[in-house]
Amino acid sequence: MHNLQNYNESIFESIKHINEYGEEFWYARDLQQVLEYKQWRRFAEVIDRAKISCKTSNGNVSDHFANVGKMINLAKGAQREVEDIILSRYACYLIVQNGDPRKEVIALGQTYFATKTRQQELAEQYDNLNDDLKRIAIRNEMTRHNKNLSDAASDAGVKTPIEYATFQNHGYMGLYGGMTAKDIHAHKGLKKSQKILDYMGHEELAANLFRATQTEAKLRRENIKGKKNANDAHYEVGAKVRQTIADLGGEMPENLPTPEKSIQQIERKLLKESKNKQ
């Protein structure tokens, strides 16, 4: 199942675009290829059913399905304009819900777009969420910002997996009063396969998110170079986040309770509930 999830993420993320407003969108022609529809005519029928679903759900079809032209390359350098459609995440979700259920990739698409749509809902409704849902929202942000942090660390000279693990440990040691990732893992009583970020409450996750975003910003803002300097910067940011928590009278992150359920267990439960409602 884990491999399928990775495959799922990669194929749909690889054709995603971001517009000038920071919003995600997909082109129907790209999605047609990924969903293994050889003929545009057949795929257009699926899109039409998705539009009907959108309309019956009181959605504005034009907000989610925007007709555009697209140039394709032909033989000998010639080009021809073909019909294409800009799709929102919700439009893609409706398309895979109306696709051929016999295709494995359709099932992957249903999971991917259902999860992504739910994640967006959580981000937009954060203030009204319970602890479990806040955990999911922040954990998703952590995934994105850890990628940005990794890129910034790489630009600073942190290249190998071992070097990056050392870099991460410096951030944890600053935030957790000297504890490494391994120490935190043991402190939480987790099994070898369980990740510490998946067993943090929303308050602890928020502290780590602040650590990650501020370290990335510091590395880039100060154009920090060299592994030692990057490690020191990560430790310094972690320590300052810890000091801020202390100044505010907050609980130190290592003393916060460890949730019984992982992020993945909560997500599976929500996905199951969502499917039962369909």
C-alpha positions, 0 to 999 in steps of 0.5 A: 500500500505504501508504494501505491501511495508514493506512486499516487503522489508522484503522478498527480503531483507531476502534472499539477500547476500553480497559477499567479494566485498560488492556486493549484490547477490541472490540465484535462489533457494531462489528466487524460494521459495519467488516467489512461484514457486513449481517446479524448472523446471518451475522457470528455464524457467523463468530464461531462458527468463530473460537470453534472455532479458539480452542478447538482452539488450547487457548485459553479461549473465555470469556477472549476472547469475553464475551457482553453485552447492548447497547442500540440506539436505535430510532425515536421514542426507543425502545431495545431490548437486543440480543446483543453480544460483547466481543472480545479482540484475539486473538478479533478476529484469529481472526474476521478469519482466518475471515471472507470472504476476498473482502472487502478489509477482511478482508485489512486486518483480518488484517494489522492484528490479526496485527501488533498480536498480534505486537507484544503478544507482543514486549512480553511477551517483551522480555527474550528477544528478539534485537536486531531484535525489540527494535527493533520493540517499542521502535519501537512504544512510540516511536510511542505516546509520540511521540503523547503528546509531541505532545499535551503540546507542543500544550498548551504552545503548539507548534501548527504542523507547523513549530513541532513540527519545531523542538520535536523538533529541540531534543530531538535536539540535546540528546541528540545533542550538537547534531545536528538530525534532518536532521543525524542523517539525513545521519549515518546515510546515509539516503535522503530517504524513510527515517525516522531512527527506523526505522533505529535499533538498540534501544539508540538507540531506548531512549535516544530513548524515554526522552527522549520520555517524560521530556519529556512528563512534564516539560511536564505536571508543570511546566505549561510554556507557550510555544514557547520554554519547551517547546523549552528543556525538550525540549533540557534532557531530551535533554541530561540523557539524554546526560549519563546515558549518558556517566556510565554509560560508554555509547556516544553515540547518534550513534556507535551502528551503523545497522541495515541493515534498517528496522523495516518490512522486519523486520515484513514478514519476520515477517508473511510467516513468520507466514503461511507457518506458517498 
